[in-house]
Amino acid sequence: GGFLCMEEKTMSTPLKMELLIDGKKQTFTESFIPAGRILDALDLIETDNSDRKLRDVFEERVAFLAKVFTNPLVTTEAIWNGFNAIGFEDHIFELICKVANVNPKKLQMATTPE
């Protein structure tokens, strides 16, 4: 029971991303994301990246987030410049999972070899 409540909460809370812009921390929130973005997010999550360059994977994810956030300040460049490299992958992945309505912690267990 307790787990369900947590999941419902994540769905209704707006998506938040903190970026450092001109030396100032800014929080961007997106309270409406078209449901179609779920499919794009799932594609990113479910793509087998084993034989791809990590650089390409990251660039794809950053480009996706730049599209999800409608604020004109949130560009791929702003994300690359304003995001902390420490914990970058986890954080970006978490945001994409939120868009997809998927729990990232459940994902690691769910990935099955083809």
Helices and strands as residue ranges (DSSP letters): H 2-12, E 15-21, E 24-30, H 36-46, H 54-68, H 76-82, H 88-100, H 104-110
